Amino acid sequence: MVVVLVVVSGATAFVLTRPDGSACLSSPAVYPDSANEYVNGMPREILVEDLPAPGRLMKVGDLLELGHDAESRHDVSVLGADDLEPTADLRPADGRRLVSVSLQERNMGRLTIIAQVRNYTWLCDAEGTWYQHDLAMTRMLAGDDRLENREKVIQKVVFQIRADARPALVRTPANGHRSATTADWELD
């Protein structure tokens, strides 16, 4: 943390800056996706406009409740982020490393649901650069997506971030890419 002392007209003010991801909220940039193509092979360019709007700021482990009725109510939480050791199938592109975000989704409603939040999860580093999840690698680690009443699943969402980047924030829209409900989990 950097503390700056400012004196203006006899008044003293302290300006606190945090090099820990505050740039994620003020001046986002999107890092190019390593695959640079959709699953169907069509080229894509990820833009800042693709990033979901900022949401409620939360701490790791906090639950965001989703759904408005007893039939489809569920919640989601980010449990943390860790480096992921490369394997024969999980290899980062040059100059990148793999990070895995643990995401918990729990069904509190009466109907069976399909856990999908991992498909819309973004990671921001301490410099303010956003990364979209690596779809192919995330699918390699995916388990059963069907959640019956009172079941929960912890899924790993894989990101390829710059080798020197430090994860700071995870953003997930609650019910799909353009959801009105979004949350930002601070990783520090």
N, C-alpha and C positions, 0 to 999 in steps of 0.2 A: 504494500500500500504506500502511496506517495502522499505526503501532506504538504500543501503549499500555503504559506502565510501571505495574505494580501491586506495592505493597508490602504483604505480609500477614505479621504476626508476625515481622518481621525478615527474612523471605525475600523476595527479589525475583523477580518472574515477568514475562516479556514475553508479551503477548497480541498476536498478529499477526492482522490481519483483511485480507481481500482483497476489494475491491469489484469483482471481475472475474468474477463468475459463481459464487462459492461459494454464493450464495443458491439457485442452481439445484438444489443437492443438499440443502439444509437446509429451505427453506420454499418449495416451488414454487407458482406460480400459473399459470393458463392464460389467455392472451389470447383473446378471442372471435374465431372464424374470420370472415373478411370475407364469405365467401359464405353462411355459416350454413345450408348445406344439403348433403346428399349429392348425388352425381352424379345419382341417380334423382329428385331434386327433393324428397325427404323432408326435413323440418327436422331439425336436429341441434343438440345443445348439447355442446360438448367440455368434459369435466370433468377435474380433476386425476387421477381414478381411471383415465382413459383413457391417461395417460402411462405408458409402460413403466417398469419398475423400474430404478433406477440400475445401471450396469454397471461393468466395469473401466475405469479412467481411462487414457486414451491420448493421445498427442500426434499432431498433424496428420501424416499420412503413415504412421503405424503401421498394420500389417495385423492384422486380426482374422480368424483362420482359422475356417471354418464347415464343418459336415458331419463325419461320423464314419467314412466309408468311402471307398474309392478311387473309387467310382462318382459320389458327389455332393459331393465336397470342393471348396470355393471359399473365397475370402477377400474382404474388403471393407476399404476405407480411406476416411477423409475427407481430402481434399487441401487444403481451405481454404474460405473464404467471402468473397464479394465483393459489392459493390453491383451491381445489375443495372439498366441503363438502361431506362426504360420505352419501349415501342414502341406502335404502334397496337393491337396485340393484348395486350400485357403492360402493364397499367396498374394501379397500386396504388389502393386506396381512400383517401379523404381522411384525412390524418393518418398515413399509413403510407408506407413505402418498400419496394422490392423488394430482397431479398438472395438470392443464389444460392450454394448449397453444392455444391462439386464432390465427387462420390462415385464412387470406383472400385470396380468389382466384377470379379473375375477367376475364371474356371472352371479349377480344377486337377484336376477329376475326369474320368472317362471319358464320362459322359453329357452331352448337351446340356442346359443349364439356361436358365431364364428369369430374367434379372436383376430382382429385386423389392425390394431393400432400400430403394430410394428411396421406395417407397410407405409406409414405416413410419418415416420420419425426422422428428425433432423438433429444433427450435432453441431455445436458451435465451439470453436477453440478460443483461447484467451485473447487472441488478436482480433476476434470478431469475424472470422471466416466460418461460413456455414458449409456443412457437408450433408448430402443426401445419402441415405443408407445404400449399401451395396446389395442390391436385390438378389443376385445370384448366390452370394455367400451367405446372406441371411436365410435364404431358403434351404441351403445345405444344413443349417443348424436347427431348422424348424421341426417342432414336434407336432402333435395332434392339435388342430386349431379349434375343434368342437368343444364347447364348454357347456355342460349341463348345469342345472341349478346348483349353486353353492360351490362349483368347481372353480379352480384357478390354475393358471399356467404362467410359468416364468419363461420368457423367450429371450434369446440373444439376438440383438440387432447389430449387424456388422457394418463398420465404417472404415473407409480407407482415408486416413488423414495424413497431412504432411508429417514427415518423420520427426520434426522438431516441435510439432504442435502439442499444446496441452488442452485436453477437453475441459470445457467450462460450463456448458449449458446444453440441455436436451429439450427440444420442443416437439410436442406431439399434438396435432388436432384430434379431438376426441372421437369424432364419428366420420372420419374420412378427410380427404385433403382440404376441402373448402369448409370444414366445420366451423360453426360460430364459436364453439367451445375449444379453447386451446390452453395449454399449460406449458410453462417453462420451468424445468427443474434445474436448480443450481447444483453443480457437481462438487464445488469446494466446500 
